[in-house]
Amino acid sequence: MVEISEKLLCLFSADVRSEDGRYVIEVPRREIETGSIDPDETYRVALISSERAEATETEGTEQPSSEPQPPVEVGEIRYVEIEDIGKQGDGIARVERGYVIIVPGAEIGERVKIEVTEVKSNFAVGEIIEDDF
């Protein structure tokens, strides 16, 4: 089992390719657009082999994904503090493992009660149901 740091900002699958004598990993555009990472910053990268995932696909058996599941579910109520503002002006809160919850209409420093309305692998969207709890 792989231990995942609580500082994890994003998780995605990518190929390593050779380009002009160096090796490149392409970061998906969604990671930049959701505000998980900034293209002008330096990050620590961990690589996890996909051999196990490929083996389970070829065996045709259903096994639990080795990638961490989102720590929230649709309909879940959470109390969060807005830490940042995204490029579209939405509030950004981070919960377990650095998982991002986008909260439209929230401001930095605001503490709000939200209901999770949408969940993706690398972020969720929450709607404010109570200001300043």
N, C-alpha and C positions, 0 to 999 in steps of 0.2 A: 504494500500500500504506500502511496506517495503522500508525504506530508506537505500540505499547502500553507504557505505563509499567510498570516492575517493581513500583510501589506500588499497582497495580490491586487493589482489594478484591473487587469483584464486577462482573458484566457481565450485563445483561438488556435486553430490548426493552420499550419502553413508549411510549404515546402522550402527546403534550403537549396538555393541554386548558385552556381558559379557564375560570376560576372566580373570581367576584367581583372582576373587574378585574385579576387576576394569572394567571400561567400555572403549571400544576401538572404534575409528573411523578410518577406513583405508583410507589413502590418495592414490589416483590413481598414478601409476608409471609415467604417462605422466606429472603430475604436477612437479615431480622432474626432469624428462628428459628435459622438455622445459625450465627449469631454473626459473620457477615461485617461487618455494620454495626450501629451502635447508634442508635436513634431520637433520643437526646438529644445527638448530636454533629453537627458541621458538616462537610460533605464537599465536595470539588471534584468537579464533574460534567462529563463530556465527552459531547457529543452527536455521533453519527455518522449521516449520512443513510441512510435505508433504500431510496433510489431504486434503487441497484444490485441489492439483494436482490429488490425487486419486479420489476425488469426480467428477471432470470434466471428468476423463477417464471413469468412470462407467456410467456417464450420456450420453456419446457418443456425446456430443456437442463440437464443436471446440471453444476454448477460447484462448486468447493470453497467452503465457507462462509467469509465474511469474518470471522466471529467466531473468536477464538482457541480452539483445542481444549484440553481438559484436558491438563496436562503429565504425567499419570500414566495407567497402564493397569491393568486388573484383573490380579492376579497379580504385579505388579511389587513388588520388594523395595526399600524405602527406609530410610535412616537419618534420623530426624527428631528435633528438639528441641521439646518441648511448651512453647508460649509462653503459652497461655491456657486457661481452662476455660470450656466452653459452659454455657448455661443449664440443660442436663440433667445437668451434671457431667462431661461427657466432655472429654478432653484435645483441644486444638486446636493443630495445627502448620501453618505456612505454608511453601509451597515457591515455585517460580517464579511470578512475576507476582502474588504474594500469594494464590495458590490455596490453599484450606483443605483440610486432611485432618483428619477427626475420628477420634480414637483413644480408644475406650472403655477405661476403667480406667487411663488415664495421668494423671500429676500434673504441674503446672507445674514446669519446670526439668528434668524427666526427659528423658534421651536414650534413644530406643528404636529397635530395628530392627522394621519393620512389613512386613506384606504387604498390599497394596491389595486390598480385597475388593469394593468397590463404587465406581463412578465416575459422577458426575453432571456437568452442565455447569458448576456453580459450586462443587462440593465433592466430596470422596471420603471413603470410610471405610476405615480401616486397622486390622488386627488385630496386636497386639504378638506378635512371635515371639522377641524377645530383649530383656531389660531392660538398661539402662545399658551400652551398647556402648563 
